[in-house]
Amino acid sequence: MDFIGYWQSVQAELDRGFAQWMPELARDLSAAHQASIQQAVTGGKRLRGCLVCLTAEALGGRRAAAIPRAVAIECIQAASLIHDDYVDGDTLRRQRPAIWTVEGARRAVLLGDLIFATAIWQMAELGREDGATLARAIATVARGAYREALGPAELAAAVAGRDFPPDLYKRIIHLKTGALFAAAAKLGALAAAAPPALADQAFEFGARLGEAYQLADDLLDLFDAGSLPEDPRDRLALWAPALLCFLPEKRATLLRLLQSSGNGAQAWLDGRLPVLRARMMREVERQVQLAASALAGFPDNGWTRLLQAAPAQVVALLPQPAPARPAISER
């Protein structure tokens, strides 16, 4: 079995785990609100939950012990998406109306809070370190989301005031995505009652895997012409964090364009995007290699070999980004 086969084999068990959690999540709620919870926690790739299970089995644990922790980490992912959709103004999630468009903003935010709190509670019931791992992950993800600039004007002010260091983009993807994958792998180690050193290695592996996945996902978003804003200045703001990180030598020009009305932004972007794409793809490859090397202390077994192969296969689940316009020199 390869990682993809393992991932598919876990889906049914995760579905059963969610079904067991539903009475607690939906306690005292109306049928309509229960349906919103069901929608929030249903679907998605569930890669983080799969990672909990595979890490546990690689370290000698049982999948049955990992499933409650896998459900908890997927609930955190679901709750964060409820909040993200509202903050970002996204009206669709997995081809269905986003929760906030159905429930309203207030109830959507509160529903996300309910899922967060229930997941922490359930993990605290399993053990102190389980609860602490999940709580730290939620705090870290929230910190990453709060660091994101929300528009061209705010972004320009941050860049001009030196509040947007070149590595902020990498920090944010670590906080928003790497941290949750890291928590998933650590919860798997806790399910196996692994020694702290191996739990730390699992955490590092998960963080690197999550960062590679987010970089690859961002590449798709940044080069999907159909989903980009029409206003060149808004496009520039969308690309700016990655540009500041991977083309730091262009900071002054980027700031000038952010502060202007957007004239010349698209032409400038057209010249820079091939270089940005190439550098981001190299960083994806680097993170994939770092993830695999983080497992050096794991037992030599078939589950560990699946874990070592997982980063490259998880990234490959995403479609390849469309080529940027004709490649140019990186001078």
C-alpha positions in Angstrom: 0.0 0.0 0.0 1.2 3.5 -0.8 0.3 6.6 1.2 -2.7 7.4 -1.0 -4.0 3.9 -0.5 -3.5 4.2 3.2 -5.3 7.6 3.2 -8.3 6.2 1.4 -8.5 3.3 3.8 -8.7 5.6 6.8 -11.7 7.6 5.4 -14.4 5.2 6.6 -13.0 5.0 10.1 -12.9 8.8 10.3 -16.5 9.0 9.2 -17.5 6.7 12.0 -15.4 8.7 14.4 -17.2 11.9 13.4 -20.6 10.2 13.8 -19.7 9.3 17.4 -18.8 12.9 18.1 -21.9 14.5 16.6 -24.1 14.1 19.7 -21.7 16.1 21.8 -21.1 18.7 19.1 -24.9 19.1 18.5 -26.1 18.9 22.0 -29.2 21.2 22.7 -29.1 22.5 19.1 -31.9 22.7 16.6 -32.1 20.4 13.6 -31.1 23.3 11.4 -28.0 24.1 13.4 -27.1 20.4 13.6 -27.2 20.3 9.8 -24.7 23.2 9.7 -22.3 21.3 12.0 -22.7 18.2 9.9 -21.9 20.3 6.8 -18.8 21.9 8.5 -17.2 18.6 9.5 -18.2 16.5 6.4 -16.0 16.3 3.4 -12.5 17.7 2.8 -9.3 15.8 2.2 -8.8 14.8 5.9 -5.1 14.6 5.4 -4.4 15.8 8.9 -6.6 13.0 10.4 -4.8 10.5 8.2 -1.5 11.8 9.4 -2.5 11.2 13.1 -3.3 7.6 12.3 -0.2 6.8 10.2 2.2 8.4 12.7 0.6 6.4 15.5 1.0 3.1 13.6 4.6 3.9 12.6 5.4 4.3 16.3 3.7 1.1 17.3 0.3 2.4 18.3 -3.2 1.3 17.4 -5.3 3.0 14.9 -8.3 2.8 17.3 -6.4 5.1 19.8 -5.5 7.5 17.0 -9.1 8.0 15.6 -10.4 10.2 18.4 -7.4 12.5 18.0 -7.7 12.4 14.2 -11.3 13.6 14.5 -10.3 16.4 16.9 -7.6 17.7 14.5 -10.1 17.6 11.6 -12.7 19.5 13.7 -10.1 22.2 14.3 -9.5 22.4 10.5 -13.3 22.6 9.9 -13.7 25.4 12.5 -10.9 27.4 11.2 -12.4 27.2 7.7 -15.7 28.5 9.0 -13.9 31.6 10.4 -11.7 32.0 7.3 -14.6 32.0 4.9 -16.4 34.7 6.8 -13.2 36.9 7.2 -12.3 36.4 3.5 -15.8 36.9 2.3 -15.8 33.5 0.5 -19.3 32.4 -0.3 -18.6 28.8 -1.3 -16.9 25.9 0.4 -16.6 22.6 -1.4 -19.2 23.6 -3.9 -21.8 24.4 -1.2 -22.7 27.8 0.4 -20.3 28.8 3.1 -21.7 28.4 6.6 -21.8 32.2 7.2 -24.0 32.8 4.2 -26.5 30.3 5.6 -26.3 30.9 9.4 -25.3 34.6 9.3 -21.9 35.9 10.5 -22.6 35.8 14.2 -23.8 32.2 14.3 -21.0 31.1 12.0 -18.3 32.6 14.3 -20.0 31.0 17.3 -20.3 27.7 15.6 -16.6 27.7 14.9 -16.0 28.6 18.6 -18.2 25.7 19.6 -16.2 23.2 17.5 -12.9 24.5 18.8 -14.0 24.3 22.4 -15.5 20.8 22.1 -12.3 19.5 20.4 -10.1 20.9 23.2 -12.4 19.4 25.8 -12.4 16.0 24.2 -8.6 16.0 23.9 -8.2 17.1 27.5 -10.3 14.1 28.5 -7.7 11.8 26.8 -4.7 13.5 28.5 -3.1 16.7 29.5 -0.6 16.7 26.7 -3.3 15.9 24.1 -5.3 18.9 25.2 -2.3 21.2 25.4 -1.1 20.1 21.9 -4.5 20.9 20.4 -4.9 24.2 22.3 -1.4 25.4 21.2 -2.3 24.5 17.6 -5.4 26.6 17.7 -3.6 29.6 19.2 -0.8 29.3 16.6 -3.2 29.1 13.7 -5.1 32.2 15.0 -1.8 34.1 15.4 -0.9 33.3 11.8 -4.3 34.4 10.5 -4.0 37.7 12.5 -0.6 38.5 10.9 -2.0 38.4 7.4 -2.5 41.8 5.7 -6.1 42.4 4.6 -5.7 44.7 1.6 -3.4 46.8 -0.5 -3.5 49.9 1.8 -2.7 47.9 4.9 -0.1 45.9 3.1 1.6 49.0 1.8 1.7 50.6 5.3 3.2 47.4 6.7 5.9 47.2 4.0 6.7 50.9 4.3 6.9 50.7 8.1 9.2 47.6 8.0 6.5 45.6 9.8 6.5 43.1 6.9 9.9 41.3 7.1 11.0 39.3 4.1 10.4 35.9 5.8 6.9 36.8 7.1 5.2 34.8 4.3 7.1 31.7 5.4 6.3 32.4 9.1 2.6 32.7 8.2 2.4 29.4 6.3 4.1 27.8 9.3 1.7 29.3 11.7 -1.5 28.7 9.7 -0.8 25.3 8.1 2.5 23.9 9.3 1.4 24.1 12.9 -1.8 22.1 12.4 0.0 19.3 10.4 2.6 19.3 13.2 0.0 19.0 15.9 -1.6 16.1 13.9 1.7 14.2 13.8 2.4 14.8 17.5 -1.1 13.6 18.4 -0.3 10.4 16.5 2.9 10.0 18.6 0.8 10.6 21.8 -1.7 8.0 20.7 1.2 5.6 20.5 2.6 6.7 23.9 5.9 7.4 22.1 8.9 8.9 24.0 9.1 12.8 23.9 12.1 12.7 21.5 10.0 10.8 18.9 7.0 13.1 19.5 9.3 16.1 18.8 10.4 14.4 15.6 6.8 13.8 14.6 6.0 17.4 15.2 8.9 18.6 13.0 7.9 16.1 10.2 4.3 17.4 10.3 5.4 21.1 10.2 7.6 20.5 7.1 4.8 18.5 5.4 2.3 21.2 6.1 4.5 24.0 4.8 5.2 22.1 1.6 1.5 21.5 1.1 0.6 25.2 1.7 3.3 26.4 -0.6 2.0 24.1 -3.4 -1.6 25.2 -2.7 -0.6 28.8 -2.8 1.1 28.2 -6.2 -2.2 27.0 -7.5 -4.1 30.1 -6.2 -1.5 32.6 -7.4 -1.4 31.2 -10.9 -5.1 30.4 -11.4 -6.1 33.2 -13.7 -9.8 32.4 -13.3 -9.8 33.2 -9.6 -7.6 36.3 -9.5 -9.0 39.7 -8.7 -9.6 41.9 -11.8 -8.0 45.0 -10.3 -4.2 44.9 -10.8 -3.5 46.5 -7.5 -5.6 43.8 -5.7 -3.6 41.2 -7.7 -0.4 42.8 -6.5 -1.6 42.6 -2.9 -2.5 39.0 -3.3 1.0 38.1 -4.7 2.9 40.6 -2.5 3.7 38.3 0.6 5.2 35.7 -1.7 7.0 38.3 -3.8 8.5 39.9 -0.7 9.7 36.5 0.5 11.1 35.0 -2.7 12.1 38.2 -4.6 13.3 40.5 -1.7 15.4 42.5 -4.1 12.2 43.9 -5.6 10.8 45.3 -2.3 11.2 49.0 -3.2 9.5 48.6 -6.6 6.7 46.5 -5.0 6.1 49.2 -2.4 5.9 51.9 -5.0 3.3 50.0 -7.0 1.3 49.2 -3.9 1.2 52.9 -3.0 0.2 53.9 -6.5 -3.1 53.6 -8.3 -1.9 50.3 -9.8 -0.7 51.7 -13.1 2.0 49.4 -14.4 1.4 46.7 -11.8 0.3 44.1 -14.2 3.2 44.6 -16.6 5.6 44.4 -13.7 4.0 41.3 -12.4 4.1 39.6 -15.8 7.9 40.0 -15.7 8.3 38.7 -12.2 5.9 35.7 -12.0 8.0 33.1 -13.8 10.8 33.7 -11.3 8.4 33.6 -8.4 6.9 30.3 -9.6 10.4 28.7 -10.0 11.6 29.8 -6.6 8.4 28.7 -4.8 8.6 25.3 -6.5 12.1 24.8 -5.3 11.0 25.7 -1.8 8.3 23.0 -2.0 10.9 20.5 -3.0 13.2 21.6 -0.1 10.4 21.2 2.5 9.5 17.8 1.1 13.1 16.7 1.6 13.3 18.2 5.1 10.1 16.4 6.1 11.4 13.0 5.0 14.7 13.6 6.8 12.9 14.5 10.1 11.9 10.8 10.5 15.5 9.6 11.0 14.8 8.2 14.5 11.5 6.4 13.7 11.4 2.6 13.7 12.2 1.0 10.4 8.9 -0.5 9.3 6.3 -0.3 6.5 4.3 2.5 8.2 7.4 4.7 8.5 8.2 4.1 4.9 4.7 5.3 4.0 5.3 8.4 6.1 8.6 9.1 4.4 6.8 8.9 1.0 3.8 11.0 2.2 5.2 14.6 1.7 5.8 14.1 -2.1 2.5 12.2 -2.5 0.5 14.8 -0.6 1.9 17.6 -2.7 1.2 15.6 -5.8 -2.5 15.4 -4.9 -2.7 19.1 -5.9 -2.9 19.9 -9.6 0.3 21.5 -11.0 0.1 25.3 -11.3 -0.3 26.6 -14.8 3.1 27.8 -16.3 3.7 31.5 -15.8 4.2 33.6 -18.9 7.4 32.9 -20.9 10.3 32.2 -18.5 12.9 34.9 -18.1 16.3 35.1 -16.5 16.5 35.3 -12.7 18.9 38.3 -12.9 
